[in-house]
């Protein structure tokens, strides 16, 4: 099986957020969790994938990373 972009999930203190997802995205999220479960043998809750997927997306956005690095976007602790 090819390696998925998301690997093992870290246990971090969560912040509660409520989102609405299109049905197609929700179905794919469930399928992705099932693929991770098959790959790693650990049962994955699909909702636990949202945060690492967003983090990976933002980390892979070169323009966003550059703007953040150059101080054009305040970091979360700067307000």
C-alpha positions in Angstrom: 0.0 0.0 0.0 1.4 3.5 -0.9 2.4 5.7 2.1 -0.3 8.2 3.1 0.6 11.8 3.7 -0.6 11.6 7.3 1.2 9.3 9.6 0.8 8.6 13.3 -1.3 11.2 15.1 0.1 13.1 18.1 -2.0 13.6 21.2 -2.1 17.3 21.8 -4.4 19.5 23.9 -7.4 20.2 21.6 -9.3 23.4 21.0 -13.0 22.8 20.3 -14.1 24.0 16.8 -17.3 23.3 15.1 -17.3 23.0 11.3 -19.7 22.0 8.5 -18.2 19.8 5.8 -19.7 19.0 2.4 -21.0 15.5 2.4 -18.4 14.4 -0.2 -15.5 15.7 2.0 -17.0 13.8 5.0 -17.2 10.6 3.0 -13.6 11.0 1.9 -12.5 11.7 5.5 -14.2 8.5 6.6 -12.5 6.6 3.7 -9.1 8.2 4.6 -9.5 7.1 8.3 -10.3 3.5 7.1 -7.2 3.5 4.9 -5.1 4.7 7.9 -6.6 2.0 10.1 -5.7 -0.7 7.5 -2.2 0.7 7.1 -1.5 1.1 10.8 -3.8 -1.4 12.5 -5.0 1.3 14.9 -8.7 2.4 14.7 -8.8 6.1 13.7 -11.6 8.5 14.4 -12.2 10.5 11.2 -12.7 13.7 13.1 -9.2 13.4 14.5 -7.8 13.7 11.0 -9.0 17.2 10.4 -6.4 19.1 12.4 -3.3 17.2 11.1 -4.6 17.5 7.6 -5.0 21.3 8.0 -1.6 21.5 9.6 0.1 19.6 6.8 -1.7 21.6 4.2 -0.5 24.9 5.7 3.0 23.6 6.3 3.2 22.6 2.6 2.1 26.0 1.4 5.3 27.7 0.4 3.9 31.2 0.1 2.2 31.0 3.5 5.4 29.7 5.1 7.4 32.5 3.5 4.9 35.2 4.7 4.9 33.7 8.2 8.7 33.4 8.3 9.2 37.0 7.1 6.8 38.3 9.7 4.0 39.4 7.3 1.5 37.3 9.2 1.5 37.6 13.0 1.9 34.3 14.8 -0.9 33.0 17.1 1.0 34.1 20.2 1.4 37.7 18.8 -2.4 38.0 18.5 
